[in-house]
Amino acid sequence: MPAGTPGASRTRQTSRCGVAGSAGTMSQDPEVDPEEVELNELESETQPMNAASGAASGTKNGLVKIKVAHDQAEAGRAKFTGLSKEELLKVAGSPGWVRTRRALLLLFWVGWLGMLAYAVVIIVRAPRCRELPKQSWWHKGALYRIGDLQAFQGQDAGNLAGLKEHLPYLSTLKTKALVLGPIHRNQKDDVNGTYLEQIDPTFGSQEDLDNFLQSAKKKGLRVILDLTPNYRGQNSWFLPSESDTVASKMREALQFWLQAGVDGLQIRDVESLWDATSHLADWHNITKNVSEDRLLIAGTESSSLQQILSLLRVSRDLLLTSSYLSASSITGKQTEELVARYLSVTDNRWCSWSLSQAGHLASIVPAHLLRLYHLLLFTLPGTPVFSFGDEIGLKAAALPGQPMKVPVMLWDGSSSDNSGPVSSNLTVQGQSQDPNSLLTLFRGLSDLRGKERALLHGDFHVLSSGPDLFCYLRQWDQNKRFLVVLNFGDVAQAARLGTSGLPTSVSLPARADMLLSTQPGREEGTPLELEHLNLKPHEGLLLRFP
């Protein structure tokens, strides 16, 4: 048939439908649109049937059969209506379903009550947390003494306004309080020329002190004022014949400064104070009557445990600094005996740790043990007390035949006492940039001391160890525990930790993580086997375990 005739057109349409009806053939032609094919099929049903379209007719019949089957399935689904409400209620009220519902409800409540009872048993049988002890702010960190404002600031400075400028640095030390002064007016050895309630104009005014107190408070620092009366004279408490006058002045000054907003008061050289225990008891009562949150510190240069105990009998809240730890030669075993004896005879009362009432650590401790003592003071149970410059190893120098002079703080490479330039690794500026410096160690220990409960108020247990070692454990309830191992010796030693004297509830793990070392070369977080723990000469380790 000619291509242009209508019959030929219908034949091509029919053939195309036949191709679409073949399984898988339509999908192989990307130009064929399924909707167009379906439309063509519907159009072909309206065309006259002829012999040439016989194949298409067969295909069309197949499509009709599929459509009919689909319609029947739709009709079958439409006929399903489910149970009516009345029928559902009737079935639900049958005895079988009623019993089933009751059984399921009973099973639910029995299971719920069983889980509740199990939870109660777990809570009751679980280990109870220890009640936290009541602690004041001076229990939670170190104290930092600035006895000489001019020596601390250097470069012909030395007043309260200049001290205020150093508050950003002081806050980086993470200490809890500053022990300031004395800064009151004192005419040397003249009780009538001493005015405990007035600030020496050299240091500033009352307004300067108020501003300093407010600025220190914003930095989280408390301020304790030193009221040692005759600090410029030969005897800190004048003459015995002037005791009544001094006592009266002290009572008035205590009331005045506590009301003025200072957080505590310090008095030094109490070993030369007449009737010391009586006066200390009176002054302590005045302090606590103003507020329980105020602190009285007494200082003595005595290293006699008997004299120290007589002063401590004044009150359990009195903080005492002394030279007790410097009483003998510096060895591990002797230091262990001093600490253990002190804690034993004081009935584990809260104490403070320092090597003197006002001196610098580096002036008492050999340079190679300085880091060791920082670790010791920060981890013993009690309040560590430092003097300015201890954090960088500042040492007082004494000329032959002359009294020891207060050292000038080394802020940077330029010397402040006209003695020439100093090495940068001895200055605050240089050590701040050195991760292995003494200043970095001080800051890290001070921060840790104020955060960890085991170091804040944890139990203290001495461990038996190798020669010239001092080892102890700090722990509190379910918190992280700390093991301190100090080698005071000049040679490397194996720790050989022993637990025979520990309570049954205390044990050591097989290994502990190295938190810090006083000497470089060990990586923080490294697990160390406690059975094979070796220390370098003069090394101190702080280990931590769950």
C-alpha positions in Angstrom: 0.0 0.0 0.0 1.4 3.4 -0.8 2.9 5.2 2.0 0.7 8.3 1.8 -2.6 6.4 2.1 -4.6 6.3 5.3 -4.4 2.6 5.5 -0.7 2.7 5.5 -0.8 5.2 8.4 -3.1 2.9 10.4 -0.8 0.0 9.7 2.2 1.9 11.1 0.2 2.8 14.2 -0.9 -0.8 14.7 2.6 -2.1 14.3 3.9 0.4 16.8 1.3 -0.7 19.4 2.3 -4.3 18.8 5.9 -3.4 19.5 4.9 -1.7 22.7 3.0 -4.8 23.8 6.0 -7.0 23.5 7.7 -7.7 26.8 10.8 -5.5 27.3 10.7 -4.0 23.8 9.3 -0.6 24.6 11.9 0.2 27.3 14.7 -0.3 24.8 13.4 2.6 22.6 14.2 5.9 24.3 12.0 7.9 22.0 8.8 6.0 22.8 6.6 7.7 25.4 4.4 5.3 27.4 1.6 7.8 27.6 1.7 8.3 23.8 1.6 4.5 23.3 -1.5 4.2 25.6 -3.2 7.1 23.7 -2.4 5.4 20.4 -4.0 2.2 21.7 -7.2 4.0 22.6 -7.2 5.7 19.2 -6.7 2.4 17.4 -9.9 1.0 19.0 -11.9 3.6 17.1 -10.4 2.6 13.7 -11.9 0.0 11.3 -10.5 -3.5 11.6 -8.8 -5.0 8.6 -6.6 -7.9 7.8 -3.4 -5.8 8.0 -4.1 -5.0 11.7 -4.7 -8.6 12.8 -1.6 -8.6 15.0 -2.7 -5.3 16.6 -6.1 -6.8 17.3 -4.6 -9.6 19.3 -2.5 -7.2 21.2 -5.5 -5.0 22.0 -7.4 -8.0 23.4 -4.5 -8.8 25.7 -4.6 -5.2 27.1 -8.3 -5.5 27.7 -7.9 -8.7 29.7 -5.3 -7.0 32.0 -7.6 -4.0 32.5 -10.5 -6.2 33.4 -8.4 -8.2 35.9 -7.3 -4.9 37.5 -10.9 -3.6 37.7 -12.0 -6.9 39.3 -9.3 -6.6 42.0 -10.3 -3.0 42.7 -13.9 -4.1 43.0 -12.9 -6.9 45.3 -11.1 -4.5 47.6 -14.0 -2.1 47.6 -16.4 -4.8 48.8 -14.5 -5.3 52.1 -16.0 -3.1 54.8 -14.7 -4.7 58.1 -16.7 -5.0 61.3 -19.1 -2.4 62.4 -18.9 -0.6 65.7 -21.7 -2.7 67.2 -19.9 -5.9 66.0 -16.6 -4.8 67.5 -18.2 -4.1 70.8 -19.9 -7.4 70.8 -16.6 -9.2 70.1 -14.7 -7.2 72.7 -17.3 -8.0 75.4 -16.9 -11.7 74.9 -15.5 -13.7 77.9 -12.4 -14.7 76.1 -11.3 -11.1 75.2 -12.2 -9.9 78.7 -10.0 -12.4 80.3 -7.2 -11.6 77.9 -7.4 -7.9 78.6 -7.3 -8.5 82.4 -4.3 -10.8 82.1 -2.4 -8.3 80.0 -3.2 -5.4 82.4 -2.1 -7.5 85.4 1.1 -8.5 83.6 1.8 -4.8 82.9 1.4 -3.7 86.5 3.4 -6.7 87.8 6.3 -5.9 85.4 6.2 -2.2 86.3 6.2 -2.8 90.0 9.0 -5.3 89.6 11.2 -2.8 87.8 10.5 -0.2 90.4 11.5 -2.5 93.2 14.7 -3.5 91.4 15.6 0.2 91.0 15.0 0.8 94.7 17.3 -2.2 95.6 20.0 -0.8 93.3 19.8 2.6 94.9 19.9 1.2 98.4 22.7 -1.2 97.8 24.8 1.3 95.8 27.9 2.7 97.6 27.0 6.0 99.2 29.1 9.1 98.3 31.0 10.5 101.3 29.7 13.7 102.7 31.9 16.6 101.5 33.6 18.4 104.4 32.8 22.0 105.1 35.5 24.1 103.5 36.3 27.8 103.5 38.1 29.7 100.7 41.6 29.3 102.2 41.2 25.5 102.1 40.8 25.6 98.3 44.1 27.0 97.1 47.5 28.5 97.8 48.2 31.8 99.5 50.7 34.3 97.9 52.6 36.7 100.1 53.8 40.1 98.9 55.6 41.4 102.0 57.5 44.2 100.3 55.6 46.1 97.6 58.6 47.9 96.3 60.6 44.7 95.9 57.7 43.0 94.2 57.1 45.8 91.7 60.7 47.0 91.2 61.9 50.0 89.2 61.4 52.6 91.9 57.7 51.6 92.2 56.0 50.1 95.2 52.6 51.3 96.0 49.0 50.1 95.9 48.2 51.7 92.5 51.2 50.0 90.9 50.3 46.7 92.6 46.8 46.9 91.0 48.5 46.9 87.5 50.0 43.4 88.3 46.6 41.8 89.1 46.3 40.2 85.6 49.6 38.4 86.3 48.6 37.4 89.8 45.4 35.9 88.6 47.3 33.6 86.3 48.9 31.9 89.3 45.5 30.5 90.4 46.1 31.3 94.0 43.2 32.1 96.3 44.5 35.1 98.3 47.2 37.7 98.5 48.9 38.3 101.9 49.8 42.0 101.6 52.2 44.1 103.6 52.5 45.4 106.3 51.6 48.8 104.8 50.5 50.7 107.9 52.4 53.7 109.4 55.2 52.5 111.7 57.9 54.7 113.2 60.7 52.3 114.0 60.6 51.1 117.6 58.1 53.8 118.5 54.8 52.5 119.7 53.3 56.0 119.9 54.4 56.7 116.3 52.8 53.5 115.0 49.2 53.9 113.6 47.8 50.5 112.7 44.7 51.9 111.2 46.5 54.3 108.8 48.3 53.5 105.5 51.8 54.7 105.1 51.6 57.5 102.5 54.6 55.8 100.8 52.2 53.0 99.7 49.1 55.1 99.0 45.9 56.1 100.6 42.8 54.4 102.0 41.1 55.1 98.7 43.9 53.3 96.9 43.4 50.2 99.1 39.7 50.2 98.6 40.2 50.3 94.8 42.7 47.5 95.1 40.3 45.4 97.2 37.5 45.8 94.6 39.8 45.0 91.6 41.3 42.0 93.4 37.7 40.7 94.1 36.9 40.9 90.4 39.9 38.7 89.7 38.7 36.2 92.3 41.5 37.1 94.7 41.0 37.6 98.5 43.3 40.0 100.3 44.8 39.4 103.7 46.5 42.3 105.4 49.7 41.9 107.5 49.4 43.8 110.8 52.7 43.0 112.4 53.0 46.2 114.4 56.7 47.1 114.5 57.8 45.7 111.2 60.5 48.3 110.6 62.0 47.9 114.1 64.2 45.4 116.0 61.3 43.7 117.8 58.1 43.2 116.0 56.1 43.7 119.2 58.0 46.5 120.8 59.1 46.2 124.4 57.3 44.0 127.0 56.6 47.1 129.1 54.5 48.4 126.2 52.4 45.3 125.8 49.1 46.8 127.0 49.4 49.7 124.6 50.1 47.3 121.7 47.3 45.0 122.7 44.8 47.9 122.7 46.0 49.1 119.3 45.8 45.6 117.8 42.2 45.1 119.0 41.1 48.4 117.4 43.0 47.7 114.2 41.5 44.3 113.8 38.0 45.6 114.1 38.8 48.5 111.7 40.3 46.5 108.9 37.9 43.6 109.0 35.0 46.1 108.7 36.9 47.9 105.9 36.6 44.7 103.7 39.9 42.8 104.0 39.4 39.0 104.1 41.9 38.2 106.8 44.8 39.4 108.9 48.3 38.1 109.4 50.7 38.7 112.3 54.3 37.4 112.3 57.0 36.7 114.9 54.5 35.5 117.4 57.2 33.5 119.2 58.4 36.9 120.6 54.8 38.0 121.5 54.2 38.1 125.3 51.5 35.8 126.4 51.0 34.7 122.8 48.3 32.1 123.2 46.1 34.4 125.2 46.4 37.3 122.7 46.0 35.0 119.7 42.8 33.6 121.2 41.4 37.1 121.8 42.3 38.3 118.3 40.9 35.1 116.7 37.6 35.6 118.5 37.4 39.2 117.2 38.1 37.9 113.6 35.4 35.2 113.8 32.9 37.5 115.4 33.0 39.8 112.4 32.5 36.8 110.0 33.2 33.1 109.9 34.5 33.7 106.4 37.5 35.8 107.8 40.9 34.3 108.5 43.6 35.0 111.0 47.2 33.8 110.2 50.0 33.6 112.7 53.6 33.3 111.7 56.7 32.1 113.6 60.2 31.3 112.7 60.3 28.5 115.2 60.8 25.0 113.9 60.0 23.4 117.3 57.0 21.1 117.0 56.3 21.6 120.7 56.1 25.4 120.3 54.0 25.0 117.2 51.5 22.8 119.0 51.2 25.3 121.8 50.2 28.0 119.3 47.8 25.7 117.4 45.9 25.0 120.6 44.4 28.5 120.3 41.8 27.3 117.7 41.4 24.7 115.0 40.7 27.5 112.6 44.0 29.3 113.2 46.4 29.0 110.3 50.0 28.9 111.3 53.1 29.3 109.1 56.5 28.2 110.4 59.9 26.8 109.6 58.9 23.3 110.6 59.8 21.6 107.3 63.3 23.1 107.3 64.1 21.7 110.7 66.5 19.1 109.4 68.6 18.1 106.5 66.6 17.6 103.3 66.1 13.9 102.5 63.2 11.8 101.5 62.8 9.8 104.7 63.3 12.8 107.0 60.7 14.8 105.1 58.4 11.9 105.3 58.9 11.6 109.1 58.3 15.4 109.6 55.0 15.3 107.6 53.7 12.1 109.1 54.6 13.3 112.7 53.0 16.7 112.2 49.7 15.2 110.8 49.6 12.7 113.6 50.2 15.0 116.6 47.8 17.6 115.2 45.0 15.0 114.8 44.9 15.7 111.1 43.6 19.2 111.6 43.8 21.6 108.7 47.3 23.1 108.4 49.4 25.2 106.2 52.7 24.2 104.5 55.7 26.5 104.0 59.4 26.5 104.8 59.3 29.9 106.6 56.9 32.6 107.7 58.1 35.1 105.2 61.2 33.9 103.3 61.7 32.6 99.8 61.8 29.0 99.0 64.9 29.1 96.8 66.8 30.7 99.7 66.2 27.5 101.8 66.0 24.7 99.3 68.8 23.7 96.9 68.1 24.6 93.3 68.0 21.0 92.2 65.2 20.2 94.6 63.1 23.4 94.0 60.7 21.7 91.6 60.3 18.8 94.0 59.2 21.0 96.8 56.7 22.8 94.7 55.1 19.4 93.9 55.3 18.5 97.6 53.7 21.7 99.0 50.9 21.6 96.4 49.9 18.0 97.1 50.1 17.7 100.9 46.8 18.0 102.8 46.6 21.6 103.8 47.1 25.1 102.4 50.4 25.8 100.6 51.8 29.3 101.3 54.4 30.9 99.0 56.3 34.2 98.8 56.4 36.3 95.7 59.0 35.1 93.3 58.8 31.4 94.5 57.1 30.7 91.2 60.3 31.6 89.2 62.9 30.5 91.8 63.7 34.0 93.1 66.4 33.8 95.7 67.4 36.3 98.3 71.1 37.4 98.3 73.0 38.3 101.4 76.3 40.2 101.5 78.9 39.0 104.0 78.2 40.5 107.4 74.9 41.9 106.4 71.3 40.7 106.9 69.6 39.0 104.0 68.0 41.5 101.7 64.6 41.0 100.1 65.1 40.1 96.4 63.6 42.2 93.7 61.1 40.5 91.4 62.6 39.7 88.0 59.9 40.7 85.5 62.0 40.9 82.4 65.6 40.9 81.2 66.4 44.3 82.6 67.4 44.1 86.2 65.5 46.2 88.8 68.2 46.4 91.5 71.0 47.9 89.3 73.0 44.6 89.4 73.0 44.3 85.6 71.0 42.2 83.1 69.7 38.8 84.1 69.1 35.6 82.1 65.7 35.4 80.5 65.1 31.9 81.9 65.1 33.5 85.4 62.4 36.1 84.6 58.6 36.0 84.5 58.7 37.0 80.8 61.1 34.3 79.8 59.5 31.5 81.9 56.0 32.4 80.7 57.1 31.3 77.2 58.8 28.1 78.3 56.5 25.0 78.8 59.2 23.4 80.9 59.8 26.3 83.3 59.2 26.5 87.0 56.5 29.1 86.4 54.6 26.7 84.1 54.9 24.0 86.7 53.7 26.3 89.5 50.6 27.4 87.4 49.7 23.8 86.5 50.0 22.5 90.1 48.1 25.5 91.5 45.2 25.0 89.0 45.1 21.3 89.7 45.1 21.8 93.5 42.0 23.9 93.3 40.0 21.5 91.1 40.6 17.9 92.2 38.7 16.7 95.3 41.4 14.3 96.2 43.9 17.2 96.5 41.4 19.6 98.0 40.4 17.4 101.0 41.3 13.8 100.2 42.7 11.2 102.5 46.5 11.0 102.9 48.3 7.7 103.0 52.1 7.2 103.1 53.5 4.3 101.0 56.6 2.4 101.9 59.2 2.9 99.1 62.9 2.8 98.2 65.7 4.7 100.0 65.5 8.5 100.0 62.0 8.4 98.4 58.8 10.0 99.8 55.6 8.5 98.3 52.0 9.0 99.2 48.5 8.6 98.0 45.7 11.2 97.9 42.2 9.9 97.4 38.6 10.9 98.0 35.6 8.6 97.6 34.9 7.7 93.9 37.0 10.6 92.5 40.3 10.3 90.6 43.2 9.4 92.8 46.7 10.8 92.8 50.0 9.1 93.6 53.0 11.3 94.4 56.5 9.9 94.2 59.4 12.1 95.2 63.1 11.2 94.7 65.3 13.4 97.0 68.4 11.4 96.1 71.3 12.2 93.8 70.9 8.9 91.9 68.1 7.2 89.9 66.0 4.8 92.0 63.3 2.2 91.6 60.2 3.1 93.6 59.3 -0.3 95.0 56.0 0.9 96.3 54.6 -1.0 99.3 51.0 -1.1 100.5 51.3 -3.2 103.6 50.5 -0.2 105.9 47.4 0.9 103.9 43.8 0.4 105.0 42.1 -2.6 103.4 39.9 -0.3 101.4 43.0 1.3 99.7 44.8 -0.4 96.9 47.1 0.5 94.0 46.4 -0.5 90.3 48.9 -2.2 88.1 49.5 1.0 86.2 48.8 4.7 86.4 48.9 7.6 84.0 51.7 10.1 84.2 50.2 13.5 84.8 53.4 15.5 85.2 57.1 15.2 86.0 59.3 17.8 87.6 61.9 17.0 84.9 61.4 17.1 81.1 61.4 14.0 79.0 58.2 12.2 80.0 55.0 12.6 78.0 51.8 13.5 79.8 49.3 10.6 79.8 51.9 7.9 79.4 50.8 4.8 81.4 53.5 3.6 83.8 53.8 0.2 85.4 54.0 0.7 89.1 56.0 -2.4 89.7 58.7 -1.1 87.5 58.6 2.6 88.3 62.0 4.2 88.1 62.8 7.8 88.9 65.6 10.0 87.8 67.8 11.9 90.4 65.8 14.7 92.1 62.6 13.8 90.1 59.1 14.0 91.3 56.2 12.3 89.6 52.4 13.0 89.9 50.5 10.0 88.7 46.7 9.7 88.3 44.4 6.7 88.1 40.6 6.1 88.4 
